[in-house]
């Protein structure tokens, strides 16, 4: 049986608290394990640029996991 796969993961509320505390570390862990290979698109009300969102995600992962493998982070 063929499993259908998604083409993209859309994260609504990408600048919010839930994304910062739980979702970004979970996405990082999924990329590290090879279970998330689809692109992730973050959607938010705040007018952040890409660098701001990447910095927030990086900070989130550091707080949750500790050391960040930059090669894995670059895949997010």
PDB file of N, H, CA, C and O in Angstrom:
ATOM      1  N   UNK A   1       0.845  -1.177   0.000  1.00  0.00           N
ATOM      2  CA  UNK A   1       0.000   0.000   0.000  1.00  0.00           C
ATOM      3  C   UNK A   1       0.889   1.238   0.000  1.00  0.00           C
ATOM      4  O   UNK A   1       1.804   1.352   0.815  1.00  0.00           O
ATOM      5  N   UNK A   2       0.621   2.156  -0.907  1.00  0.00           N
ATOM      6  H   UNK A   2      -0.123   2.064  -1.569  1.00  0.00           H
ATOM      7  CA  UNK A   2       1.375   3.405  -0.977  1.00  0.00           C
ATOM      8  C   UNK A   2       0.823   4.405   0.023  1.00  0.00           C
ATOM      9  O   UNK A   2      -0.386   4.625   0.095  1.00  0.00           O
ATOM     10  N   UNK A   3       1.710   5.003   0.788  1.00  0.00           N
ATOM     11  H   UNK A   3       2.692   4.824   0.730  1.00  0.00           H
ATOM     12  CA  UNK A   3       1.296   6.055   1.709  1.00  0.00           C
ATOM     13  C   UNK A   3       1.374   7.389   0.999  1.00  0.00           C
ATOM     14  O   UNK A   3       2.363   7.696   0.335  1.00  0.00           O
ATOM     15  N   UNK A   4       0.323   8.180   1.146  1.00  0.00           N
ATOM     16  H   UNK A   4      -0.481   7.931   1.686  1.00  0.00           H
ATOM     17  CA  UNK A   4       0.364   9.524   0.595  1.00  0.00           C
ATOM     18  C   UNK A   4       1.193  10.404   1.513  1.00  0.00           C
ATOM     19  O   UNK A   4       1.109  10.302   2.737  1.00  0.00           O
ATOM     20  N   UNK A   5       1.989  11.264   0.910  1.00  0.00           N
ATOM     21  H   UNK A   5       2.057  11.346  -0.085  1.00  0.00           H
ATOM     22  CA  UNK A   5       2.844  12.166   1.675  1.00  0.00           C
ATOM     23  C   UNK A   5       2.419  13.588   1.380  1.00  0.00           C
ATOM     24  O   UNK A   5       1.900  13.894   0.306  1.00  0.00           O
ATOM     25  N   UNK A   6       2.645  14.433   2.337  1.00  0.00           N
ATOM     26  H   UNK A   6       3.066  14.184   3.209  1.00  0.00           H
ATOM     27  CA  UNK A   6       2.316  15.841   2.114  1.00  0.00           C
ATOM     28  C   UNK A   6       3.445  16.512   1.339  1.00  0.00           C
ATOM     29  O   UNK A   6       4.588  16.057   1.362  1.00  0.00           O
ATOM     30  N   UNK A   7       3.110  17.583   0.666  1.00  0.00           N
ATOM     31  H   UNK A   7       2.181  17.953   0.647  1.00  0.00           H
ATOM     32  CA  UNK A   7       4.098  18.322  -0.107  1.00  0.00           C
ATOM     33  C   UNK A   7       4.773  19.401   0.716  1.00  0.00           C
ATOM     34  O   UNK A   7       5.946  19.708   0.503  1.00  0.00           O
ATOM     35  N   UNK A   8       4.035  19.981   1.659  1.00  0.00           N
ATOM     36  H   UNK A   8       3.082  19.732   1.832  1.00  0.00           H
ATOM     37  CA  UNK A   8       4.531  21.085   2.476  1.00  0.00           C
ATOM     38  C   UNK A   8       3.810  21.067   3.812  1.00  0.00           C
ATOM     39  O   UNK A   8       2.631  20.720   3.888  1.00  0.00           O
ATOM     40  N   UNK A   9       4.519  21.440   4.856  1.00  0.00           N
ATOM     41  H   UNK A   9       5.477  21.722   4.795  1.00  0.00           H
ATOM     42  CA  UNK A   9       3.913  21.612   6.178  1.00  0.00           C
ATOM     43  C   UNK A   9       3.761  23.107   6.413  1.00  0.00           C
ATOM     44  O   UNK A   9       4.748  23.842   6.381  1.00  0.00           O
ATOM     45  N   UNK A  10       2.535  23.564   6.648  1.00  0.00           N
ATOM     46  H   UNK A  10       1.734  22.967   6.674  1.00  0.00           H
ATOM     47  CA  UNK A  10       2.276  24.977   6.902  1.00  0.00           C
ATOM     48  C   UNK A  10       2.050  25.155   8.396  1.00  0.00           C
ATOM     49  O   UNK A  10       1.170  24.522   8.980  1.00  0.00           O
ATOM     50  N   UNK A  11       2.847  26.019   9.006  1.00  0.00           N
ATOM     51  H   UNK A  11       3.561  26.534   8.531  1.00  0.00           H
ATOM     52  CA  UNK A  11       2.766  26.295  10.438  1.00  0.00           C
ATOM     53  C   UNK A  11       2.132  27.662  10.637  1.00  0.00           C
ATOM     54  O   UNK A  11       2.764  28.691  10.397  1.00  0.00           O
ATOM     55  N   UNK A  12       0.885  27.668  11.075  1.00  0.00           N
ATOM     56  H   UNK A  12       0.371  26.832  11.271  1.00  0.00           H
ATOM     57  CA  UNK A  12       0.202  28.924  11.373  1.00  0.00           C
ATOM     58  C   UNK A  12       0.575  29.352  12.784  1.00  0.00           C
ATOM     59  O   UNK A  12       0.625  28.524  13.693  1.00  0.00           O
ATOM     60  N   UNK A  13       0.836  30.642  12.970  1.00  0.00           N
ATOM     61  H   UNK A  13       0.795  31.315  12.231  1.00  0.00           H
ATOM     62  CA  UNK A  13       1.248  31.150  14.277  1.00  0.00           C
ATOM     63  C   UNK A  13       2.728  30.925  14.530  1.00  0.00           C
ATOM     64  O   UNK A  13       3.130  30.640  15.658  1.00  0.00           O
ATOM     65  N   UNK A  14       3.533  31.050  13.503  1.00  0.00           N
ATOM     66  H   UNK A  14       3.207  31.282  12.586  1.00  0.00           H
ATOM     67  CA  UNK A  14       4.959  30.735  13.595  1.00  0.00           C
ATOM     68  C   UNK A  14       5.733  31.638  14.546  1.00  0.00           C
ATOM     69  O   UNK A  14       6.814  31.264  15.002  1.00  0.00           O
ATOM     70  N   UNK A  15       5.203  32.819  14.855  1.00  0.00           N
ATOM     71  H   UNK A  15       4.325  33.122  14.485  1.00  0.00           H
ATOM     72  CA  UNK A  15       5.905  33.715  15.779  1.00  0.00           C
ATOM     73  C   UNK A  15       5.355  33.605  17.196  1.00  0.00           C
ATOM     74  O   UNK A  15       5.793  34.333  18.087  1.00  0.00           O
ATOM     75  N   UNK A  16       4.416  32.718  17.409  1.00  0.00           N
ATOM     76  H   UNK A  16       4.061  32.127  16.685  1.00  0.00           H
ATOM     77  CA  UNK A  16       3.754  32.607  18.704  1.00  0.00           C
ATOM     78  C   UNK A  16       4.497  31.767  19.723  1.00  0.00           C
ATOM     79  O   UNK A  16       5.529  31.157  19.443  1.00  0.00           O
ATOM     80  N   UNK A  17       3.926  31.762  20.921  1.00  0.00           N
ATOM     81  H   UNK A  17       3.087  32.257  21.149  1.00  0.00           H
ATOM     82  CA  UNK A  17       4.500  31.056  22.064  1.00  0.00           C
ATOM     83  C   UNK A  17       4.542  29.541  21.868  1.00  0.00           C
ATOM     84  O   UNK A  17       5.543  28.902  22.190  1.00  0.00           O
ATOM     85  N   UNK A  18       3.470  28.971  21.346  1.00  0.00           N
ATOM     86  H   UNK A  18       2.656  29.490  21.084  1.00  0.00           H
ATOM     87  CA  UNK A  18       3.422  27.522  21.151  1.00  0.00           C
ATOM     88  C   UNK A  18       4.506  27.067  20.182  1.00  0.00           C
ATOM     89  O   UNK A  18       5.179  26.064  20.417  1.00  0.00           O
ATOM     90  N   UNK A  19       4.668  27.803  19.102  1.00  0.00           N
ATOM     91  H   UNK A  19       4.121  28.618  18.910  1.00  0.00           H
ATOM     92  CA  UNK A  19       5.722  27.469  18.138  1.00  0.00           C
ATOM     93  C   UNK A  19       7.092  27.556  18.800  1.00  0.00           C
ATOM     94  O   UNK A  19       7.942  26.689  18.597  1.00  0.00           O
ATOM     95  N   UNK A  20       7.302  28.600  19.590  1.00  0.00           N
ATOM     96  H   UNK A  20       6.611  29.304  19.755  1.00  0.00           H
ATOM     97  CA  UNK A  20       8.593  28.804  20.242  1.00  0.00           C
ATOM     98  C   UNK A  20       8.893  27.715  21.263  1.00  0.00           C
ATOM     99  O   UNK A  20      10.011  27.203  21.312  1.00  0.00           O
ATOM    100  N   UNK A  21       7.923  27.362  22.066  1.00  0.00           N
ATOM    101  H   UNK A  21       7.014  27.777  22.027  1.00  0.00           H
ATOM    102  CA  UNK A  21       8.163  26.418  23.162  1.00  0.00           C
ATOM    103  C   UNK A  21       8.121  24.958  22.739  1.00  0.00           C
ATOM    104  O   UNK A  21       8.862  24.138  23.281  1.00  0.00           O
ATOM    105  N   UNK A  22       7.273  24.623  21.788  1.00  0.00           N
ATOM    106  H   UNK A  22       6.671  25.290  21.348  1.00  0.00           H
ATOM    107  CA  UNK A  22       7.056  23.207  21.474  1.00  0.00           C
ATOM    108  C   UNK A  22       7.298  22.820  20.014  1.00  0.00           C
ATOM    109  O   UNK A  22       7.950  21.815  19.732  1.00  0.00           O
ATOM    110  N   UNK A  23       6.774  23.618  19.099  1.00  0.00           N
ATOM    111  H   UNK A  23       6.244  24.435  19.328  1.00  0.00           H
ATOM    112  CA  UNK A  23       6.754  23.176  17.700  1.00  0.00           C
ATOM    113  C   UNK A  23       8.132  23.227  17.046  1.00  0.00           C
ATOM    114  O   UNK A  23       8.525  22.268  16.381  1.00  0.00           O
ATOM    115  N   UNK A  24       8.878  24.323  17.218  1.00  0.00           N
ATOM    116  H   UNK A  24       8.560  25.102  17.758  1.00  0.00           H
ATOM    117  CA  UNK A  24      10.207  24.391  16.601  1.00  0.00           C
ATOM    118  C   UNK A  24      11.130  23.278  17.100  1.00  0.00           C
ATOM    119  O   UNK A  24      11.802  22.646  16.284  1.00  0.00           O
ATOM    120  N   UNK A  25      11.190  23.012  18.421  1.00  0.00           N
ATOM    121  H   UNK A  25      10.645  23.525  19.084  1.00  0.00           H
ATOM    122  CA  UNK A  25      12.026  21.883  18.858  1.00  0.00           C
ATOM    123  C   UNK A  25      11.553  20.544  18.284  1.00  0.00           C
ATOM    124  O   UNK A  25      12.373  19.689  17.950  1.00  0.00           O
ATOM    125  N   UNK A  26      10.236  20.362  18.170  1.00  0.00           N
ATOM    126  H   UNK A  26       9.570  21.057  18.442  1.00  0.00           H
ATOM    127  CA  UNK A  26       9.711  19.114  17.611  1.00  0.00           C
ATOM    128  C   UNK A  26      10.063  18.979  16.130  1.00  0.00           C
ATOM    129  O   UNK A  26      10.439  17.898  15.676  1.00  0.00           O
ATOM    130  N   UNK A  27       9.942  20.066  15.382  1.00  0.00           N
ATOM    131  H   UNK A  27       9.636  20.944  15.751  1.00  0.00           H
ATOM    132  CA  UNK A  27      10.306  20.029  13.962  1.00  0.00           C
ATOM    133  C   UNK A  27      11.789  19.727  13.788  1.00  0.00           C
ATOM    134  O   UNK A  27      12.172  18.951  12.912  1.00  0.00           O
ATOM    135  N   UNK A  28      12.617  20.337  14.618  1.00  0.00           N
ATOM    136  H   UNK A  28      12.307  20.967  15.329  1.00  0.00           H
ATOM    137  CA  UNK A  28      14.061  20.089  14.568  1.00  0.00           C
ATOM    138  C   UNK A  28      14.347  18.603  14.822  1.00  0.00           C
ATOM    139  O   UNK A  28      15.145  17.987  14.116  1.00  0.00           O
ATOM    140  N   UNK A  29      13.688  18.039  15.835  1.00  0.00           N
ATOM    141  H   UNK A  29      13.039  18.539  16.409  1.00  0.00           H
ATOM    142  CA  UNK A  29      13.888  16.622  16.154  1.00  0.00           C
ATOM    143  C   UNK A  29      13.441  15.728  15.001  1.00  0.00           C
ATOM    144  O   UNK A  29      14.083  14.721  14.704  1.00  0.00           O
ATOM    145  N   UNK A  30      12.350  16.096  14.360  1.00  0.00           N
ATOM    146  H   UNK A  30      11.828  16.914  14.601  1.00  0.00           H
ATOM    147  CA  UNK A  30      11.874  15.317  13.216  1.00  0.00           C
ATOM    148  C   UNK A  30      12.857  15.369  12.053  1.00  0.00           C
ATOM    149  O   UNK A  30      13.095  14.354  11.399  1.00  0.00           O
ATOM    150  N   UNK A  31      13.427  16.533  11.792  1.00  0.00           N
ATOM    151  H   UNK A  31      13.234  17.357  12.324  1.00  0.00           H
ATOM    152  CA  UNK A  31      14.435  16.652  10.730  1.00  0.00           C
ATOM    153  C   UNK A  31      15.660  15.819  11.096  1.00  0.00           C
ATOM    154  O   UNK A  31      16.224  15.133  10.243  1.00  0.00           O
ATOM    155  N   UNK A  32      16.072  15.877  12.355  1.00  0.00           N
ATOM    156  H   UNK A  32      15.614  16.434  13.048  1.00  0.00           H
ATOM    157  CA  UNK A  32      17.245  15.120  12.804  1.00  0.00           C
ATOM    158  C   UNK A  32      17.041  13.614  12.630  1.00  0.00           C
ATOM    159  O   UNK A  32      17.983  12.892  12.305  1.00  0.00           O
ATOM    160  N   UNK A  33      15.811  13.142  12.845  1.00  0.00           N
ATOM    161  H   UNK A  33      15.046  13.729  13.108  1.00  0.00           H
ATOM    162  CA  UNK A  33      15.503  11.713  12.709  1.00  0.00           C
ATOM    163  C   UNK A  33      15.201  11.306  11.270  1.00  0.00           C
ATOM    164  O   UNK A  33      15.110  10.118  10.960  1.00  0.00           O
ATOM    165  N   UNK A  34      15.048  12.293  10.397  1.00  0.00           N
ATOM    166  H   UNK A  34      15.122  13.258  10.649  1.00  0.00           H
ATOM    167  CA  UNK A  34      14.748  11.998   9.003  1.00  0.00           C
ATOM    168  C   UNK A  34      13.273  11.774   8.718  1.00  0.00           C
ATOM    169  O   UNK A  34      12.918  11.294   7.642  1.00  0.00           O
ATOM    170  N   UNK A  35      12.406  12.116   9.670  1.00  0.00           N
ATOM    171  H   UNK A  35      12.695  12.507  10.544  1.00  0.00           H
ATOM    172  CA  UNK A  35      10.969  11.920   9.464  1.00  0.00           C
ATOM    173  C   UNK A  35      10.277  13.141   8.879  1.00  0.00           C
ATOM    174  O   UNK A  35       9.113  13.060   8.486  1.00  0.00           O
ATOM    175  N   UNK A  36      10.963  14.256   8.816  1.00  0.00           N
ATOM    176  H   UNK A  36      11.908  14.322   9.136  1.00  0.00           H
ATOM    177  CA  UNK A  36      10.414  15.461   8.190  1.00  0.00           C
ATOM    178  C   UNK A  36      11.341  15.865   7.056  1.00  0.00           C
ATOM    179  O   UNK A  36      12.438  16.377   7.278  1.00  0.00           O
ATOM    180  N   UNK A  37      10.883  15.626   5.850  1.00  0.00           N
ATOM    181  H   UNK A  37       9.991  15.210   5.670  1.00  0.00           H
ATOM    182  CA  UNK A  37      11.684  15.972   4.676  1.00  0.00           C
ATOM    183  C   UNK A  37      10.994  17.020   3.810  1.00  0.00           C
ATOM    184  O   UNK A  37      11.589  17.545   2.870  1.00  0.00           O
ATOM    185  N   UNK A  38       9.734  17.322   4.131  1.00  0.00           N
ATOM    186  H   UNK A  38       9.251  16.896   4.895  1.00  0.00           H
ATOM    187  CA  UNK A  38       8.980  18.309   3.375  1.00  0.00           C
ATOM    188  C   UNK A  38       9.361  19.713   3.824  1.00  0.00           C
ATOM    189  O   UNK A  38       9.791  19.901   4.962  1.00  0.00           O
ATOM    190  N   UNK A  39       9.211  20.695   2.949  1.00  0.00           N
ATOM    191  H   UNK A  39       8.861  20.542   2.025  1.00  0.00           H
ATOM    192  CA  UNK A  39       9.474  22.078   3.350  1.00  0.00           C
ATOM    193  C   UNK A  39       8.444  22.544   4.385  1.00  0.00           C
ATOM    194  O   UNK A  39       7.302  22.084   4.395  1.00  0.00           O
ATOM    195  N   UNK A  40       8.869  23.460   5.247  1.00  0.00           N
ATOM    196  H   UNK A  40       9.796  23.834   5.239  1.00  0.00           H
ATOM    197  CA  UNK A  40       7.995  24.039   6.264  1.00  0.00           C
ATOM    198  C   UNK A  40       7.815  25.517   5.939  1.00  0.00           C
ATOM    199  O   UNK A  40       8.788  26.242   5.731  1.00  0.00           O
ATOM    200  N   UNK A  41       6.563  25.953   5.898  1.00  0.00           N
ATOM    201  H   UNK A  41       5.772  25.365   6.067  1.00  0.00           H
ATOM    202  CA  UNK A  41       6.250  27.362   5.667  1.00  0.00           C
ATOM    203  C   UNK A  41       5.617  27.906   6.934  1.00  0.00           C
ATOM    204  O   UNK A  41       4.619  27.369   7.413  1.00  0.00           O
ATOM    205  N   UNK A  42       6.191  28.966   7.478  1.00  0.00           N
ATOM    206  H   UNK A  42       7.003  29.402   7.090  1.00  0.00           H
ATOM    207  CA  UNK A  42       5.639  29.606   8.666  1.00  0.00           C
ATOM    208  C   UNK A  42       4.778  30.794   8.286  1.00  0.00           C
ATOM    209  O   UNK A  42       5.189  31.642   7.493  1.00  0.00           O
ATOM    210  N   UNK A  43       3.578  30.854   8.857  1.00  0.00           N
ATOM    211  H   UNK A  43       3.245  30.166   9.502  1.00  0.00           H
ATOM    212  CA  UNK A  43       2.642  31.946   8.613  1.00  0.00           C
ATOM    213  C   UNK A  43       2.358  32.615   9.946  1.00  0.00           C
ATOM    214  O   UNK A  43       2.136  31.941  10.952  1.00  0.00           O
ATOM    215  N   UNK A  44       2.365  33.960   9.952  1.00  0.00           N
ATOM    216  H   UNK A  44       2.545  34.508   9.135  1.00  0.00           H
ATOM    217  CA  UNK A  44       2.113  34.679  11.200  1.00  0.00           C
ATOM    218  C   UNK A  44       1.529  36.050  10.914  1.00  0.00           C
ATOM    219  O   UNK A  44       1.656  36.582   9.812  1.00  0.00           O
ATOM    220  N   UNK A  45       0.895  36.602  11.915  1.00  0.00           N
ATOM    221  H   UNK A  45       0.791  36.169  12.810  1.00  0.00           H
ATOM    222  CA  UNK A  45       0.332  37.942  11.821  1.00  0.00           C
ATOM    223  C   UNK A  45       1.439  38.994  11.899  1.00  0.00           C
ATOM    224  O   UNK A  45       1.373  40.029  11.236  1.00  0.00           O
ATOM    225  N   UNK A  46       2.456  38.715  12.718  1.00  0.00           N
ATOM    226  H   UNK A  46       2.509  37.874  13.257  1.00  0.00           H
ATOM    227  CA  UNK A  46       3.560  39.661  12.899  1.00  0.00           C
ATOM    228  C   UNK A  46       4.346  39.828  11.602  1.00  0.00           C
ATOM    229  O   UNK A  46       4.514  38.877  10.839  1.00  0.00           O
ATOM    230  N   UNK A  47       4.818  41.033  11.365  1.00  0.00           N
ATOM    231  H   UNK A  47       4.681  41.806  11.985  1.00  0.00           H
ATOM    232  CA  UNK A  47       5.570  41.344  10.139  1.00  0.00           C
ATOM    233  C   UNK A  47       7.064  41.130  10.364  1.00  0.00           C
ATOM    234  O   UNK A  47       7.847  42.079  10.335  1.00  0.00           O
ATOM    235  N   UNK A  48       7.448  39.884  10.586  1.00  0.00           N
ATOM    236  H   UNK A  48       6.812  39.112  10.610  1.00  0.00           H
ATOM    237  CA  UNK A  48       8.851  39.546  10.782  1.00  0.00           C
ATOM    238  C   UNK A  48       9.472  39.183   9.440  1.00  0.00           C
ATOM    239  O   UNK A  48       8.804  38.682   8.536  1.00  0.00           O
ATOM    240  N   UNK A  49      10.790  39.456   9.337  1.00  0.00           N
ATOM    241  H   UNK A  49      11.333  39.863  10.071  1.00  0.00           H
ATOM    242  CA  UNK A  49      11.486  38.979   8.148  1.00  0.00           C
ATOM    243  C   UNK A  49      12.041  37.576   8.438  1.00  0.00           C
ATOM    244  O   UNK A  49      11.941  37.077   9.559  1.00  0.00           O
ATOM    245  N   UNK A  50      12.615  36.967   7.431  1.00  0.00           N
ATOM    246  H   UNK A  50      12.697  37.373   6.521  1.00  0.00           H
ATOM    247  CA  UNK A  50      13.102  35.595   7.563  1.00  0.00           C
ATOM    248  C   UNK A  50      14.167  35.471   8.643  1.00  0.00           C
ATOM    249  O   UNK A  50      14.162  34.505   9.406  1.00  0.00           O
ATOM    250  N   UNK A  51      15.073  36.427   8.717  1.00  0.00           N
ATOM    251  H   UNK A  51      15.077  37.211   8.097  1.00  0.00           H
ATOM    252  CA  UNK A  51      16.152  36.368   9.714  1.00  0.00           C
ATOM    253  C   UNK A  51      15.599  36.411  11.137  1.00  0.00           C
ATOM    254  O   UNK A  51      16.100  35.710  12.017  1.00  0.00           O
ATOM    255  N   UNK A  52      14.579  37.223  11.367  1.00  0.00           N
ATOM    256  H   UNK A  52      14.172  37.793  10.653  1.00  0.00           H
ATOM    257  CA  UNK A  52      13.969  37.290  12.697  1.00  0.00           C
ATOM    258  C   UNK A  52      13.328  35.954  13.070  1.00  0.00           C
ATOM    259  O   UNK A  52      13.482  35.480  14.195  1.00  0.00           O
ATOM    260  N   UNK A  53      12.620  35.358  12.137  1.00  0.00           N
ATOM    261  H   UNK A  53      12.495  35.742  11.222  1.00  0.00           H
ATOM    262  CA  UNK A  53      11.966  34.079  12.404  1.00  0.00           C
ATOM    263  C   UNK A  53      12.999  32.978  12.621  1.00  0.00           C
ATOM    264  O   UNK A  53      12.835  32.141  13.509  1.00  0.00           O
ATOM    265  N   UNK A  54      14.050  32.972  11.828  1.00  0.00           N
ATOM    266  H   UNK A  54      14.184  33.652  11.107  1.00  0.00           H
ATOM    267  CA  UNK A  54      15.106  31.974  12.004  1.00  0.00           C
ATOM    268  C   UNK A  54      15.791  32.130  13.356  1.00  0.00           C
ATOM    269  O   UNK A  54      16.099  31.133  14.009  1.00  0.00           O
ATOM    270  N   UNK A  55      16.030  33.359  13.783  1.00  0.00           N
ATOM    271  H   UNK A  55      15.779  34.169  13.253  1.00  0.00           H
ATOM    272  CA  UNK A  55      16.654  33.599  15.084  1.00  0.00           C
ATOM    273  C   UNK A  55      15.756  33.109  16.213  1.00  0.00           C
ATOM    274  O   UNK A  55      16.233  32.520  17.183  1.00  0.00           O
ATOM    275  N   UNK A  56      14.456  33.354  16.084  1.00  0.00           N
ATOM    276  H   UNK A  56      14.068  33.833  15.296  1.00  0.00           H
ATOM    277  CA  UNK A  56      13.496  32.901  17.107  1.00  0.00           C
ATOM    278  C   UNK A  56      13.450  31.374  17.152  1.00  0.00           C
ATOM    279  O   UNK A  56      13.433  30.789  18.235  1.00  0.00           O
ATOM    280  N   UNK A  57      13.429  30.735  16.002  1.00  0.00           N
ATOM    281  H   UNK A  57      13.443  31.211  15.123  1.00  0.00           H
ATOM    282  CA  UNK A  57      13.413  29.274  15.955  1.00  0.00           C
ATOM    283  C   UNK A  57      14.703  28.704  16.538  1.00  0.00           C
ATOM    284  O   UNK A  57      14.670  27.732  17.292  1.00  0.00           O
ATOM    285  N   UNK A  58      15.824  29.301  16.193  1.00  0.00           N
ATOM    286  H   UNK A  58      15.851  30.090  15.580  1.00  0.00           H
ATOM    287  CA  UNK A  58      17.121  28.843  16.707  1.00  0.00           C
ATOM    288  C   UNK A  58      17.161  28.962  18.224  1.00  0.00           C
ATOM    289  O   UNK A  58      17.581  28.030  18.910  1.00  0.00           O
ATOM    290  N   UNK A  59      16.726  30.104  18.753  1.00  0.00           N
ATOM    291  H   UNK A  59      16.384  30.861  18.196  1.00  0.00           H
ATOM    292  CA  UNK A  59      16.677  30.319  20.202  1.00  0.00           C
ATOM    293  C   UNK A  59      15.781  29.278  20.872  1.00  0.00           C
ATOM    294  O   UNK A  59      16.110  28.763  21.941  1.00  0.00           O
ATOM    295  N   UNK A  60      14.671  28.980  20.253  1.00  0.00           N
ATOM    296  H   UNK A  60      14.403  29.398  19.386  1.00  0.00           H
ATOM    297  CA  UNK A  60      13.733  27.992  20.774  1.00  0.00           C
ATOM    298  C   UNK A  60      14.386  26.622  20.898  1.00  0.00           C
ATOM    299  O   UNK A  60      14.235  25.944  21.914  1.00  0.00           O
ATOM    300  N   UNK A  61      15.098  26.225  19.877  1.00  0.00           N
ATOM    301  H   UNK A  61      15.221  26.776  19.052  1.00  0.00           H
ATOM    302  CA  UNK A  61      15.739  24.908  19.865  1.00  0.00           C
ATOM    303  C   UNK A  61      16.873  24.851  20.876  1.00  0.00           C
ATOM    304  O   UNK A  61      17.046  23.840  21.556  1.00  0.00           O
ATOM    305  N   UNK A  62      17.640  25.919  20.980  1.00  0.00           N
ATOM    306  H   UNK A  62      17.499  26.740  20.427  1.00  0.00           H
ATOM    307  CA  UNK A  62      18.725  25.970  21.973  1.00  0.00           C
ATOM    308  C   UNK A  62      18.157  25.814  23.378  1.00  0.00           C
ATOM    309  O   UNK A  62      18.700  25.062  24.187  1.00  0.00           O
ATOM    310  N   UNK A  63      17.071  26.518  23.672  1.00  0.00           N
ATOM    311  H   UNK A  63      16.630  27.129  23.015  1.00  0.00           H
ATOM    312  CA  UNK A  63      16.462  26.438  25.007  1.00  0.00           C
ATOM    313  C   UNK A  63      15.906  25.046  25.300  1.00  0.00           C
ATOM    314  O   UNK A  63      15.977  24.578  26.436  1.00  0.00           O
ATOM    315  N   UNK A  64      15.359  24.390  24.293  1.00  0.00           N
ATOM    316  H   UNK A  64      15.301  24.771  23.370  1.00  0.00           H
ATOM    317  CA  UNK A  64      14.728  23.088  24.501  1.00  0.00           C
ATOM    318  C   UNK A  64      15.712  21.925  24.471  1.00  0.00           C
ATOM    319  O   UNK A  64      15.586  20.982  25.253  1.00  0.00           O
ATOM    320  N   UNK A  65      16.685  21.986  23.576  1.00  0.00           N
ATOM    321  H   UNK A  65      16.788  22.752  22.941  1.00  0.00           H
ATOM    322  CA  UNK A  65      17.560  20.845  23.335  1.00  0.00           C
ATOM    323  C   UNK A  65      18.996  21.098  23.777  1.00  0.00           C
ATOM    324  O   UNK A  65      19.687  20.182  24.224  1.00  0.00           O
ATOM    325  N   UNK A  66      19.437  22.333  23.651  1.00  0.00           N
ATOM    326  H   UNK A  66      18.876  23.077  23.288  1.00  0.00           H
ATOM    327  CA  UNK A  66      20.833  22.649  23.952  1.00  0.00           C
ATOM    328  C   UNK A  66      21.572  22.974  22.677  1.00  0.00           C
ATOM    329  O   UNK A  66      21.242  23.936  21.984  1.00  0.00           O
ATOM    330  N   UNK A  67      22.568  22.175  22.371  1.00  0.00           N
ATOM    331  H   UNK A  67      22.836  21.394  22.935  1.00  0.00           H
ATOM    332  CA  UNK A  67      23.384  22.423  21.188  1.00  0.00           C
ATOM    333  C   UNK A  67      22.593  22.145  19.912  1.00  0.00           C
ATOM    334  O   UNK A  67      21.856  21.163  19.825  1.00  0.00           O
ATOM    335  N   UNK A  68      22.756  23.021  18.931  1.00  0.00           N
ATOM    336  H   UNK A  68      23.355  23.819  19.001  1.00  0.00           H
ATOM    337  CA  UNK A  68      22.054  22.893  17.657  1.00  0.00           C
ATOM    338  C   UNK A  68      23.049  22.503  16.568  1.00  0.00           C
ATOM    339  O   UNK A  68      24.088  23.142  16.405  1.00  0.00           O
ATOM    340  N   UNK A  69      22.723  21.454  15.831  1.00  0.00           N
ATOM    341  H   UNK A  69      21.879  20.934  15.964  1.00  0.00           H
ATOM    342  CA  UNK A  69      23.512  21.078  14.660  1.00  0.00           C
ATOM    343  C   UNK A  69      23.055  21.987  13.521  1.00  0.00           C
ATOM    344  O   UNK A  69      21.920  21.883  13.056  1.00  0.00           O
ATOM    345  N   UNK A  70      23.930  22.865  13.081  1.00  0.00           N
ATOM    346  H   UNK A  70      24.852  22.949  13.459  1.00  0.00           H
ATOM    347  CA  UNK A  70      23.559  23.870  12.081  1.00  0.00           C
ATOM    348  C   UNK A  70      23.164  23.249  10.740  1.00  0.00           C
ATOM    349  O   UNK A  70      22.366  23.834  10.008  1.00  0.00           O
ATOM    350  N   UNK A  71      23.705  22.084  10.409  1.00  0.00           N
ATOM    351  H   UNK A  71      24.354  21.609  11.004  1.00  0.00           H
ATOM    352  CA  UNK A  71      23.322  21.414   9.160  1.00  0.00           C
ATOM    353  C   UNK A  71      21.866  20.953   9.226  1.00  0.00           C
ATOM    354  O   UNK A  71      21.133  21.041   8.241  1.00  0.00           O
ATOM    355  N   UNK A  72      21.463  20.465  10.383  1.00  0.00           N
ATOM    356  H   UNK A  72      22.059  20.392  11.182  1.00  0.00           H
ATOM    357  CA  UNK A  72      20.068  20.055  10.565  1.00  0.00           C
ATOM    358  C   UNK A  72      19.174  21.282  10.583  1.00  0.00           C
ATOM    359  O   UNK A  72      18.117  21.288   9.953  1.00  0.00           O
ATOM    360  N   UNK A  73      19.584  22.320  11.297  1.00  0.00           N
ATOM    361  H   UNK A  73      20.442  22.315  11.810  1.00  0.00           H
ATOM    362  CA  UNK A  73      18.779  23.538  11.389  1.00  0.00           C
ATOM    363  C   UNK A  73      18.559  24.160  10.012  1.00  0.00           C
ATOM    364  O   UNK A  73      17.485  24.695   9.738  1.00  0.00           O
ATOM    365  N   UNK A  74      19.551  24.093   9.162  1.00  0.00           N
ATOM    366  H   UNK A  74      20.423  23.659   9.384  1.00  0.00           H
ATOM    367  CA  UNK A  74      19.451  24.680   7.818  1.00  0.00           C
ATOM    368  C   UNK A  74      18.387  23.991   6.963  1.00  0.00           C
ATOM    369  O   UNK A  74      17.903  24.569   5.990  1.00  0.00           O
ATOM    370  N   UNK A  75      18.024  22.769   7.319  1.00  0.00           N
ATOM    371  H   UNK A  75      18.417  22.299   8.109  1.00  0.00           H
ATOM    372  CA  UNK A  75      17.006  22.040   6.559  1.00  0.00           C
ATOM    373  C   UNK A  75      15.587  22.451   6.937  1.00  0.00           C
ATOM    374  O   UNK A  75      14.634  22.110   6.236  1.00  0.00           O
ATOM    375  N   UNK A  76      15.445  23.179   8.038  1.00  0.00           N
ATOM    376  H   UNK A  76      16.219  23.455   8.607  1.00  0.00           H
ATOM    377  CA  UNK A  76      14.101  23.615   8.459  1.00  0.00           C
ATOM    378  C   UNK A  76      13.587  24.724   7.586  1.00  0.00           C
ATOM    379  O   UNK A  76      12.476  25.210   7.796  1.00  0.00           O
TER     380      UNK A  76
END
